[in-house]
Amino acid sequence: MSGAGQPLDFDIDCRLCPRLVALRHDVQVSHPAYHAAPVAPFGDPNGRLLIVGLAPGMHGANASGRPFTGDHAGGILYRNIYEAGFSNRPESLHADDGLKLIDCKITNAVKCLPPKNKPTGEEVNTCNRFLQAEVRHSPVLLALGSIAHQAVLKAFNLKLSGWRFGHAAEHLLPGGHILLDSYHCSRYNTQTRRLTETMFADIFRRARALVDAA
């Protein structure tokens, strides 16, 4: 694998992206109780399913310190994770609530809160060194949205043009990894019904089947 630097484990003190570091500082001042730092992956380090989101939300993971915890998207995501048998409870309330993921891990393409929830391409590439270290452990990868999809491909040093994003699309990657795509479970996508409850549940049923067959 290749990318912006060598694969690395998570770094809570990462300062590689000046714009994101500056925003973290501002949030630490305006919301001193918030995590306001890079958000570590959550779950089983060797889980066969790796769920890849975009980036921490301002009042979600950026506040709680756990991916997809404290916002609309997280409520939908963790309920479906539980119903597919990948966790011990259907809600993620806070970082110390006793929730455990089973054979599953959640991470983000970008580990820090980006302004307006939109990381730049350079920030995605810079943070990709961390994703490179994560994807190798999981035979099944679930990308939530096109940016996460592209970040996974970059982590495997694959050309983006060869693997097009599409909801429910499946891609057999070199080395036997399977990349499964889904629209992101954002408030916008669910309220406009671009992504329905049934559509998202179907994705997790398929992820369950792929993991069981891995």
C-alpha positions in Angstrom: 0.0 0.0 0.0 1.1 3.6 -0.5 -0.2 7.1 0.1 0.8 10.2 1.9 3.4 8.7 4.2 3.8 5.2 5.7 0.9 3.4 7.3 0.6 4.4 10.9 -1.5 3.5 13.9 -3.9 6.2 15.3 -2.3 9.4 16.6 -4.3 11.4 19.1 -1.8 14.2 18.8 -1.8 14.4 15.0 -1.1 17.9 13.7 -0.6 17.1 10.0 -3.5 19.2 8.7 -3.2 22.9 9.7 -6.8 23.8 8.9 -8.2 20.9 11.0 -5.8 21.7 13.9 -7.0 25.3 13.9 -10.6 24.2 14.0 -9.9 21.8 16.8 -8.4 24.7 18.8 -11.4 26.9 18.2 -13.8 24.1 19.3 -11.7 23.5 22.4 -12.3 27.2 23.3 -16.0 27.4 22.5 -16.9 23.9 23.7 -14.4 22.9 26.5 -16.3 19.8 27.4 -16.0 18.4 23.8 -13.5 15.7 22.8 -12.2 18.2 20.0 -9.3 16.0 18.9 -8.7 13.2 16.4 -11.3 10.5 17.0 -10.0 7.0 17.3 -11.5 4.0 15.6 -13.9 2.0 17.7 -14.5 -1.7 18.0 -12.7 -5.0 17.5 -9.2 -4.2 16.1 -9.4 -7.5 14.1 -13.0 -7.3 13.2 -13.8 -8.9 9.9 -16.1 -5.9 9.1 -14.6 -2.4 8.9 -17.2 0.4 8.5 -15.6 3.6 7.0 -17.4 6.9 7.4 -16.4 10.4 6.3 -15.3 12.4 9.3 -16.5 13.3 12.9 -19.5 15.5 13.2 -19.3 18.7 15.2 -21.9 17.6 17.8 -21.4 13.9 17.3 -18.0 12.1 17.4 -16.2 15.4 17.8 -18.1 15.9 21.0 -18.2 12.3 22.3 -14.9 11.0 21.1 -16.5 7.9 19.6 -17.3 7.5 15.9 -21.0 8.2 15.0 -22.0 8.8 18.6 -24.2 11.7 19.5 -25.8 12.6 16.2 -28.6 11.5 13.8 -26.4 9.3 11.6 -25.1 7.4 14.6 -28.6 6.5 15.8 -29.4 4.9 12.5 -26.0 3.2 12.1 -25.7 1.6 15.5 -29.3 0.3 15.4 -28.5 -1.5 12.1 -25.1 -2.7 13.5 -27.0 -4.3 16.4 -29.7 -5.8 14.3 -27.1 -7.5 12.1 -25.5 -9.0 15.1 -22.3 -6.9 15.3 -22.9 -5.3 18.7 -24.3 -6.0 22.2 -26.8 -3.1 22.2 -28.6 -0.9 19.7 -27.5 2.5 20.9 -24.2 4.4 21.3 -24.8 7.0 24.0 -21.3 8.0 25.1 -17.8 6.6 25.2 -18.3 4.8 28.5 -21.7 3.2 28.0 -20.6 -0.4 27.8 -21.3 -0.8 24.1 -19.2 -3.4 22.5 -18.8 -4.2 18.8 -18.6 -7.9 17.8 -16.3 -8.8 14.8 -16.7 -5.2 13.6 -14.8 -1.9 13.8 -15.9 1.7 12.8 -13.5 4.4 11.6 -13.5 7.5 9.4 -11.6 8.5 6.3 -10.7 11.7 8.1 -10.2 11.5 11.9 -10.7 15.2 12.7 -13.7 17.4 12.4 -13.6 19.3 9.1 -15.2 22.8 8.5 -18.8 22.4 7.3 -18.3 18.6 7.3 -16.2 18.9 4.1 -12.6 17.8 4.2 -10.4 18.8 1.4 -8.8 16.2 -1.0 -5.4 16.9 0.6 -6.8 16.3 4.1 -8.3 13.0 3.0 -5.0 12.0 1.4 -3.0 13.0 4.4 -5.2 11.0 6.8 -5.1 8.0 4.5 -1.9 6.7 6.2 -4.1 5.8 9.2 -6.7 4.0 7.1 -4.0 2.1 5.3 -3.1 0.5 8.6 -6.7 -0.4 9.3 -8.0 -1.9 6.1 -5.6 -4.8 5.9 -7.2 -6.5 8.9 -10.7 -6.8 7.6 -11.9 -8.9 4.6 -15.2 -6.9 4.4 -15.2 -3.1 4.1 -18.3 -1.1 4.2 -17.9 2.5 2.8 -20.5 5.0 3.8 -20.6 7.5 1.0 -18.4 8.2 -2.0 -15.5 9.9 -0.2 -15.2 6.9 2.2 -15.3 4.6 -0.9 -12.5 6.6 -2.6 -10.4 6.6 0.7 -10.6 2.8 0.9 -9.4 2.6 -2.7 -6.5 5.0 -2.0 -5.6 2.9 1.0 -5.1 -0.1 -1.3 -3.3 2.1 -3.9 -6.0 1.5 -6.5 -7.2 3.8 -9.3 -10.5 5.5 -8.5 -11.7 5.1 -12.0 -11.6 1.4 -11.9 -14.0 1.0 -9.0 -17.1 3.2 -9.2 -19.2 4.1 -6.2 -22.8 3.0 -6.2 -25.3 2.2 -3.4 -25.2 -1.6 -2.8 -22.3 -2.0 -5.2 -19.8 -4.7 -4.3 -16.2 -4.7 -5.4 -13.7 -7.6 -5.2 -10.4 -5.9 -4.4 -6.9 -7.4 -4.9 -6.0 -9.7 -2.0 -9.6 -10.9 -1.6 -11.1 -7.9 0.3 -14.7 -7.0 -0.6 -15.7 -3.4 -0.6 -19.5 -2.9 -0.1 -20.9 0.6 -0.8 -23.8 2.5 0.8 -25.1 6.0 0.7 -24.1 7.7 3.9 -26.7 7.6 6.7 -26.7 11.4 7.0 -29.7 13.4 8.0 -30.0 14.8 4.5 -29.9 11.4 2.8 -32.4 9.8 5.2 -34.9 12.8 5.3 -34.9 13.0 1.5 -35.3 9.2 1.4 -32.3 8.8 -0.9 -31.5 6.2 1.8 -34.4 4.5 3.4 -34.5 2.3 6.5 -35.1 -0.7 4.3 -32.2 0.1 2.0 -29.8 0.5 4.9 -31.0 -2.7 6.6 -30.5 -4.5 3.4 -26.9 -3.3 3.3 -26.2 -4.7 6.7 -27.9 -8.0 5.9 -25.5 -8.3 3.0 -22.5 -7.3 5.1 -23.5 -10.0 7.6 -23.6 -12.6 4.8 -20.3 -11.5 3.4 -18.6 -11.6 6.9 -20.1 -15.0 7.6 -18.7 -16.3 4.3 -15.3 -14.7 4.7 
